[in-house]
Amino acid sequence: MRITQGCFSFLPDLTDEQISKQVQYCLANGWAVNIEFTDDPHPRNSFWEMWGLPMFDLRDAAGVLMELTECRKVYGNSYIRLSAFDSSHGWESVRLSFIVNRPKEEPGFRLERHEMEGRNIRYTTKSYAVDRPEGQRYGGS
Amino acid sequence: MNEHASITIRGKDRYKSGVMEYKKMGYWEPDYVPKDTDIIALFRVTPQDGVDPIEASAAVAGESSTATWTVVWTDRLTAAEKYRAKCFRVDPVPNSPGQYFAYIAYDLDLFENGSIANLSASIIGNVFGFKPLKALRLEDMRLPVAYVKTFQGPATGIVVERERMDKFGRPLLGATVKPKLGLSGRNYGRVVYEALKGGLDFTKDDENINSQPFMHWRERFLYCMEAVNKAQAASGEIKGTYLNVTAGTMEDMYERAEFAKQLGSVIIMIDLVIGYTAIQSMAKWARRNDMILHLHRAGHSTYTRQRNHGVSFRVIAKWMRLAGVDHIHAGTVVGKLEGDPATTRGYYDICREDYNPVRLEHGVFFEQNWASLNKMMPVASGGIHAGQMHQLLDHLGEDVILQFGGGTIGHPMGIQAGATANRVALEAMILARNEGRDYLHEGEEILAKAAMTCTPLKAALETWKSVTFNYESTDMPDYAPTASVSM
């Protein structure tokens, strides 16, 4: 399956040139871009690991692309996303977020149903990948 | 018309028994400067033939505050001058003979904290049936910060909704389940599953889906939540379906809302016709229970659509932001329902901005400071399709929910394909916009290119390419922007 979190998951994977244009758009708006990665893409997993801090005060998208290249070297078979933070009053949160790297295979999730009283069902979404320990998911890298 | 000086009769003579013109009783005060804490209302007044517009406007001020048809001595037991609403300005409406804009200021002490019911009982109460007027319309209101701060405001707000849904940088996508009536719970859940799995963020109950013989509400909730969770697992994304909890009593609505919460829904829905107090109650419930609250504006066109009588939708939007809903249907511009671009823009600004400047060309007559009250997500629904994506993005911006009902479910390749077409069209347009392309003019080209790798989008564009709804609007701004020359 293909996880469709983030802003551009229904399009073909973005090229580095396309990624760079999106980053430039964020920087032009004064947003700080952050690189985050995970091997647990559960839809409720808000806090992916940070690759350093959000890059405040950056002017050129090339800086983000350089860091992304480094991150891919280490976590090339994990999910990596870029998130842009807007610090303006009244927003103070993420403005744009999109996936820029995926594992070769995405096993996806299973839905567990616990039958409760009456016809109630309690649902739990479980990632197949997290059946293995951290670091060994998606073939270990 | 404002050169008139005050003609208020003062002292003992003011309280002589009998009938006196409203404009002499203190309801017309052309020199009055509204206080920062006053509520100001703008009415479009159409006096009966032969009725002086100043007198008619003063009567509106009187009848919406302290006056009755005759002088009463009991006024003298009160600080009557403070409680009198004061009409301080009357302008002829441009290009509309016989109509006048009356600006009326109300002291804050006339209103109960945090109650739309109380506010509206005064401002749109008896006065709308007043005989000396042919017609009356409440056009806009300025709500002072001191009053805004007595309301909870949207239970969730745009920013927290986005955080909770984990969706940033693009409009959200929805669809209303069709047919509106007749599907069983199981069949209904099928539509929800297909649409969400195909790529939509939300599906929606229609306004008149409550609990009918063909589908009782518990059936709908149970099957819908199966669909939501299954689509969530299939996509790895957070999904939701607006479960309509509208019912005949508050007790029934609370019961349905509790069940939605117990099933793990992120969002519930109510209809405008449940009334202001019920809406405020549900907004408080939603805040207490981490629930997004969707409002369908069922019934509003009965009083918002005609220009000379009723209440403008911009006022309803302001009241609903105070009352505390998170989503409000606010027009599509290009779809099948009423709404010219400028007026709709005004509604969207009222939903989403922290400060609204005066924009007469959008029908916004007052500046409005929302004092950090949460923002409402406007919803565009009714007769829109993927081929209009560039126009929708241009008119409505990014913080909006685009709802393609027929445009999803009516897709020739099925519901999932319909959803995918909409999502691909949207993402392609956002990508192009962010890249700095002139997406409005290159829109068709951008969509055609995206369709090359997406058969469902190709089919959608072919099916609906020429569908537009070009009819004259009935409700438009009275002022057009004109170039001004500085002297």
Chai-1 contact restraints between the chains, C-beta under 6 A:
chainA,res_idxA,chainB,res_idxB,connection_type,confidence,min_distance_angstrom,max_distance_angstrom,comment,restraint_id
A,I3,B,G236,contact,1.0,0.0,6.0,A-B,restraint_1
A,T4,B,S235,contact,1.0,0.0,6.0,A-B,restraint_2
A,T4,B,E237,contact,1.0,0.0,6.0,A-B,restraint_3
A,Q5,B,G236,contact,1.0,0.0,6.0,A-B,restraint_4
A,Q5,B,E237,contact,1.0,0.0,6.0,A-B,restraint_5
A,C7,B,G169,contact,1.0,0.0,6.0,A-B,restraint_6
A,C7,B,R170,contact,1.0,0.0,6.0,A-B,restraint_7
A,F8,B,E427,contact,1.0,0.0,6.0,A-B,restraint_8
A,F8,B,L431,contact,1.0,0.0,6.0,A-B,restraint_9
A,F10,B,G199,contact,1.0,0.0,6.0,A-B,restraint_10
A,F10,B,R423,contact,1.0,0.0,6.0,A-B,restraint_11
A,F10,B,V424,contact,1.0,0.0,6.0,A-B,restraint_12
A,F10,B,E427,contact,1.0,0.0,6.0,A-B,restraint_13
A,L11,B,E427,contact,1.0,0.0,6.0,A-B,restraint_14
A,K21,B,E435,contact,1.0,0.0,6.0,A-B,restraint_15
A,Q22,B,N434,contact,1.0,0.0,6.0,A-B,restraint_16
A,Y25,B,N434,contact,1.0,0.0,6.0,A-B,restraint_17
A,P41,B,G236,contact,1.0,0.0,6.0,A-B,restraint_18
A,P43,B,G236,contact,1.0,0.0,6.0,A-B,restraint_19
A,P43,B,E237,contact,1.0,0.0,6.0,A-B,restraint_20
A,P43,B,I238,contact,1.0,0.0,6.0,A-B,restraint_21
A,G90,B,D354,contact,1.0,0.0,6.0,A-B,restraint_22
A,W91,B,V159,contact,1.0,0.0,6.0,A-B,restraint_23
A,S93,B,V159,contact,1.0,0.0,6.0,A-B,restraint_24
A,S93,B,E163,contact,1.0,0.0,6.0,A-B,restraint_25
A,V94,B,F168,contact,1.0,0.0,6.0,A-B,restraint_26
A,L96,B,F168,contact,1.0,0.0,6.0,A-B,restraint_27
A,L96,B,G169,contact,1.0,0.0,6.0,A-B,restraint_28
A,S97,B,F168,contact,1.0,0.0,6.0,A-B,restraint_29
A,F109,B,A233,contact,1.0,0.0,6.0,A-B,restraint_30
A,L111,B,N229,contact,1.0,0.0,6.0,A-B,restraint_31
A,L111,B,K230,contact,1.0,0.0,6.0,A-B,restraint_32
A,L111,B,A233,contact,1.0,0.0,6.0,A-B,restraint_33
A,R119,B,L222,contact,1.0,0.0,6.0,A-B,restraint_34
A,Y123,B,N229,contact,1.0,0.0,6.0,A-B,restraint_35
A,T125,B,A233,contact,1.0,0.0,6.0,A-B,restraint_36
